Amino acid sequence: MAAPAPRSLAHAAPWHWALALAAGLAQAASLAWPWGGAPLWWLQLASLAALAWLLRPDAAPWRRAAGLGSVFATAWLAGTFWWLFISMHHYGGLAAPLAVAAVLGLAAFLGSYYALVSGLFSAMAPTHRAFAAIVFGALWLLAELARGLWWTGFPWGAGGYAHVQGPLAALARSVGVYGIGFVAAVLAMLLAQARRSDWRNPRAWALAAAVLALLGALAWQRHRAIERPDGPPAPPLTLALLQGNIPQDEKFLPGSGVPLALQWYADQLHSARAELVVAPETAIPLLPQQLPPGYLDAIAQRYTQGAQAALLGIPLGDMALGYTNSVLGWRPGQDAPYRYDKQHLVPFGEFIPPFFRWFTELMHIPLGDFNRGALVQPPLAWRGERIAPTICYEDLFGEELGARFADLASAPTLFINLSNIGWFGDSVAIDQHLAISRMRALEFERPMVRATNTGATAIIDHRGAVAQQLPRATRGVLTGQVQGRSGPVTPYAAWVSRWGLWPLWFFGAAVLLAAGLARRRRR
């Protein structure tokens, strides 16, 4: 006779697993709604509240809770970065079943953090509802932090990004995207534990009023900060952002994409009239020594002897010194080009993790093994602005951008992100990356300008709002203006520049310790 299934799993109704799966997919959709690309803060709260309802201390033994958390997180993460399939299968030539397995495997591996904290929450089983919500939020915070740090970190799709527009956006300047995720998790568990009797409970109404009052006060404080005059008025910087829309499957081919890129970007760099011209990541897909004679010299002469500046994405290096994914810049009066080297490299794309070369050899993608740049590199000084470049998904790591605010004299007044999301087609990855850039603008209250190959090429103001945007998957030039900010740094920038994310780690650990002590006393 077969042994009975563990009680914690046997008592899990099938529709509970279906609800966890659906809630996870809804969590993914909340980050960038598939029909329009807008983030939906209310859907993020509702979907996480559905999981929290399944994990209520009185409803889910720890094994079942871990399983439900795993289903939710795997669905959420696979539904978030499903577009990795495009890069591996369409551009990399990896067989479709293997590409699907790779996406699901990555989602399940990263989802194990959330499975662990879901089971741990159920095992601790805090009885007080408010304290249970804080414990759940702290555990969720620790899982998000672990995903963003361990194994080089891949925090793409963190729940806080759904709140770039919504009532929790005001928290970004104080606690950043992870702090927003903590508050959202607390609110989700409070919603999940709500009872009908709470409608008649003055304490419940008082708690709701206190939360709304706190959010209102933070929103008012943020409004005063971002609308405060930022020193003497300075003329805005005029921009020309180049979006080449070079097909990704042709980008590195010498007979099609390479000559197209060289010609189009050279034409735009020579004809632009803006004070700052920006071409995206690897706009020039060749090393300088592989370019036609005089190609870079012509660009340098154009911008060092005129009244304009330019930033250009290009790979640099050689076999002896190694290679970097870099930005070169020119401005009048320069003796040598400005240079920025990408610091946070993409695993499998810009470096091959140990023991995974066999996997990369299954694909036919021009992969690199690049050197890392320094964490803090000098900004480009131009027209009174300190312009700080980032490349591709470097703007996903707010704590690393925050390190640039440690020295206020060289702190950025303006961020510029140079990206190529063409690897992932015309997918929701473009909308998700735009929301990430908007969150960085909210956290630091600095504008974020984006120049990309296929989108989203955009100008984001210091309020986190998209001021201008070029249609995606088109070839064109976005012209506009941006006003940098040099006023006081945000509270988030102040503490993250000194201590990184350690305050959040310590906070989460302290709540976890308090929950453990409370459980011990109950025994």
N, C-alpha and C positions, 0 to 999 in steps of 0.2 A: 504493500500500500504506500502510495506517495506521501511524503511528509507534507503537512499543511504549510501554506505560505505564511511568512511572518505576519503577525497580527497587524502591524502598522501598515503593511502593504495590502493585505487582504481586505481591509476595511476601507480602502480608498475607492470610492465610487467612480465608475468610468468617466462620468461627466466632470469630475474634479480634474482628471488629467486633461480632458478636452478644454476645460476652462483655463487651465494653466497654459496650454499651448496657444489658445486664442489670445489670452492676455499678453503673452510674450510677443506675438506678432503685432498686436496693437501697440505695445511699447515701442517696437521698431518703427511703426507707422507714425507715432507721435513725434519722432525726431525730424521727419520731413515727409509730410503727407504725400503719398505717391501721385496724387492728382493735384498738382500745383506746387508741391515742394515746401509748403509752409509748415513750421513746427507748431504742434498743438499741445500746449501745456496741460489742458484739462484732460486730454486723452492719456498723457503720461501718468497723471495722478490716478485716473480711473483704472487704467490697466494694472498699475502697481497695487492699487487698493484691492483689485480682484485677487492677486496673489496673496496679499496680506490677509484677506478674508480666509483663504485656504490654510494659512499658517497660524491662525489665531491660537493662542496658548491652550485653549480648551478644545481645539478641533483637530490638531494634527500631531501625532507622535513623531519623534525626531526622524525616523527612517522615511516615513511618508513625506514629511516636510522637506527633507533633502531631495527626494525624488521629484516632488512638485517644483521645488526651486530649480532643479536641473532642467526640467522640461521648459519652464518659463524662460530661463536664461538662454538656453540653446536656441529656442525659437526666436527670442528677441535678438540675439547676436547674429544668427544666420539670416534673419530678416533684415538686419541692418546692413551687413557687409556682404550680401549675396553677390554683389557686383564683382567680387574677387573672381568669381567664375568666369567673367568676361575676359579678364586679363590672362587667366590660366588656360582657358579653352580656346577662345577666339584668337587671341594674339600669341599665346604660348604654345598652342597645338597640343595641350594635354588632353587626353581622352576625356569626354564628358563625364563618364562615371567617376573617374579619378578626381576630376575638378570638383564635382559635387561632394565627394567624400572628403576632400581637403577642406572645403568650406564648412561642412558639418563637423568635421573633426576639430577644426580650430574653434568653432563656436562651442562645442561640447567641452573642450579643454578650458577655455576661458570661463564658460558657464559653471565649471566646477567650484569656482570661488563662491558663487552665489548659492550653489547647492550646499556647500559647507556652512555658510552663515545661516541659511534657512533651517538646516538641521540643528545648528547650535542654538538658534533662537527658540525652537520648539523644546529642546532639552532644558533650557533655562526656565522656560515657562513662567515669566514674570506675571504676577496676578493683578497688580495695579495697572489700570488701562493706560494712563499717561506715561508711567514708567516703562511699560511694555512697548509703547510707541517709540520712546527715546532709545530703548535698547535695540529695537528693530532698525531704526535709523542709523545708529552707530555701527551695527553689524553690516548694514548695506554700504555705509561709508567705507568701512575697512575693505570690503570686497572690491569696490570701485577703485580705491587707492592701490590695492594689490594688482589689479588688472592694468592700471596705468604705470606701474613701476617694474614689476617682475618680468623677466625674459625680455628686456629692453622696453617693455611697456607698449600696450596697444589699447588705449582708452577710447578708441573711436566708438561713438554711440552712447557715451555716458548719459544717464537720464537727465542730468541738469541741462543739457543742450536743448531740450524741448521748451525751456523756459526763457529763451532769449527775448521773447515778447510775452508778457504775462505778469501777474502780480508778484512772482518771485524774482523777476529780473532785477529788482532793486537790491537784492542781496549780493549780486555779483561783485560789486565794488568792495564789499567787506569780506566775503568768505569764498568767492570764486565758484566755479562750476561744481566742485565736489561738495562744498557747503550747501549749495542749492539742492544737490541730490540728497543730502542728509535731511534737509527740511522737508523735501517732497516725500521721502520715505516715512518720516514721522507723521505727516498729514495723512498719508495713505493708510497707515495702520490705525490712526484715530478714526478715519472714515470707516474702515473695515470693522471696528469694534463698536460702532454706533448702535444704539438700541432705540426702540420706539419710545421708551420712557424718557430718553434724553430730551425729547421735545418739550417735556414738562419740567425739566430739571434746570433750575436757575444757574447751577454751577456749570453746566454744559454751555449754556448761553453766555455766561461770563467768560469762559475759556475761549469760545469762538470770537467774542467781542475783543478780547485781549489780543488774539492772533491778528485780527483785522486791523486793530489800532497800531500794533507793532509794524505790520507791513506798510500801513499808511505813513507812519512816521519815517520809516526807511525810504519810502518812495519820495517823500517830501525832502528829506535830507539829500538824496541823490539829485533831485531836480535843482535844488539850490546850488549844489556843487557843479553840475554840468552847465548850468546857465550863468554861473558867475563869470564876469569878464576875466579873461586869461592874460593879464598884463596889458601893456599898450597895444592898441590895434595894429596888426601887421597884415600886409596884403596876402591873400591866399596864394597858394602855389598852384600854378596851372599844370595839368597832367595830360599825357597821351599814353594810354595803356594799350599795348598791342596784343591782339588775339589772332594768332595765325591760323588756327583750326587746321593744322597739318594732320592728315589722317595718320592715326597711330601705326597702322600696318605698313605705312610708307615712310614714316618719319626718319628711319635710319637707312633707307635704301638709296644708294648713290645715283640710281637712275631716275628717281621720282621725288621722294620727299626731301632729300638733302638739297638738291638744287632749288627746289621750290622755296624751302625755308630760307636759304641763303639770299635768294633774290628778293623775296617779299620783305623780310626783316631789314635788309639793307636799304630798300626803297623807303620804307616807313621811317627808319632812323635818320635818313638824310632829308626827308621832306617834312618831318614833324616840326611844329613851331612852339610847342609847349615848353615850359621851363624845366620840366622833368619828363623824360620819356622812359618807359619801362617795357622790356620784352620778357616773356615768361621763362620759367625753368627750361633749360636745354633748348632755348629758342634756336641757338646754333648747335646742331647735333654733332659737331666735330671738335676735336682738340685744336688749339690754335695752330699747331705745327702741321695740321692736315688741311687748313684753309687755303684758298687761293692766295697767292702773294699779294700783300698790301690790303687784304680785306679788313682786318682789325685796325690797321694803321689809318685807314680812311675814316673809320668811325671815331677813333681817338682824336684825329685832327679836327674833325667836325665839331666835337664837343669840348675839347680843351682850348680851342681858339675862338669860341663863340660866346654866347650868353645863355647856354642851356647845359643841362646835365642828363646823363643816361645811365640806366642800369640794364644789364644784359645777362641772361642765364646762359652758361656755357660750361662744359666740363674742362678741367685743367689737369696738368700733370704729365708724367711719363713713366716708363717702366721702372726707372731707377728710384724715383721719389714717391711713386704711387699717384693715385688719381683722386680728384675731389669733384663733387658736384657744387659748382660755384656761381657767384655773381661777380661780374666785373662792372666797374663804374667809372665814368669820366665826368669831370666838371672843369670849368675854366681855371687856368693857373696851376693845374696839377702836373707834377713831375712824373708820377707813376700812377697807374690805374688803382682805383679803390678795389678791394677784394674782400669778398665774404665767402667762407667755405661752410657748407652744410654741416651741422653738428650732430643732429639726431637722424641717423640713417635708417632706411626702410629695410627690415629683414627680408631676405630672399631677393630683393631688388637692388640694394646698394651694398649689402654684405650678406654672406652665406653663413648662417648659424652652424656651429659644430654639429657633425653627424647628419647634415641635411643636404650635402652636395648631391647625393643620389636623386633627391627630389628635383632639384633645379636642373639636373641633366635630362629630366624627362620633358622639359619645356624648351622651346626655341625662342627665347627672349634675350635681347642683349643685356645680360645682367652684369653688374659691376661689383668690384670689391674695393670700395672707396675708403679713403682716409677720412677721419672725423676732423672738423674744425673745432676751435675752442668754444667753450660754453658762452663766454662773453667776448664779443668782437666789437671793434670801434664802429660807430654809426658813420654814415656818409653825411658830412656837414654841407648843407646847401640852402641858400636863401633863408638863413636864420633857423632852419629846421635841422634836427638830428634824426636822420632817416635810418631805421633799423630794418634790414631785410630779414626775411625768413623764407625758407624753401620748402615747398610741398607741405607735408603734414607736420613740419616743425611747429606750426601754430596750434597744433593739438596739445602741446605741452606748456600750459600757462605758467607752471612753476619755473620752466627754463627761460621763458621770455621775461619772467619777473626778475631773474638774476641780473638783468640789464639795468634795473632801477637801484642797484646797491650804491652806485655813485651818481648822485643827482646831477652833477655837472655834465655827465655824458649820457644821462637817461634819455630814452627815445622820446621825441615829440610826435613821431609818426611811424607806424609800422607799414611795411610793404611785403606782401607775400607773392612770391613767384612760383607758380605751380603748373603741372601738367597732369590733369586728371583724365587725359585721353585714353589711358590704359583701361578705363572702366566704362567706356562708351558714353552715350548720352543717357546716363542713369541718375538715380537719386543720389549717388555719391557727390555729384556737383552741388546739390541743395544742402546735403549734410555738411560739406566742407564750408559752404557759405555761412551756415549757422555757427560753426566752430569759430570762424573769423569774427563773427558778430559778438560771440561770447568774450573773445579776447578784448575787443573794443570796450565792452561793458566792464570787464574786470579792471582795465587800466585807464579807462576814459581817455584813450588815445585813438585817433582815426586809424583804420586799417584799409589799405589800398591793395587790391588784388589784380595781378596781371597773369592770365592763364592761357593755355593753348586752346582749350575748347570751352571754358567757362568754369566757374562764374567769375568773369572779369567785372569788377565792381569797385565802387568807392563807398566805404562805410564810415559814417561820421563817429565822433567820440561818444555819441549816445547809443551806438550799436545799431543804428538805423541805416538801411541801404539807401544812399542818396541817389546813386546812378548805377545802372547795370547794363552791360552789353548782352544782346540775345545770345544764348548758348549755341554751340555748334555752328557758329558763323565766323567768317573772316572779317575783321574790322578793327577799328580804333575807337576806343572810348576816350573822349576828351571831356575834361571837367576841371573842377577846382577842389582843393582840400586845404583846410586850416589846421595846422598842427597845434598841439596843446603842450604847454610847458609849466602849467601851474602845479599846485601841490599834488603829490602822488596819492592814489587811493589807499585806504587801509589795507586792502589785499596786496597791493604792490609793496607796501611798506613791510608787512610781515613775511611775505613769501620771498622777498629779496634777501632777507636775513636768515630765515630758518627753513626755506623750502616748504614742503608739505608736512614737516614734522609736527607742527601744532595739531593738525587734523589727526595724524596717527596717534598722538598722545591722548587726544580727546576721545577718540574711539576706544582706545585701550582702557582709559579710565572708566568709561561707561560700562565696558565689558567686565572690568574688575568689580565695579559696584554691583552689577547684576549677579556675578558669581557669589559675592559676599551675602547678598540678600537671599539667594537660594539656599546658601549654607545655613543661614539663620532660620529659614522656614523649616529646615529639617530638624 
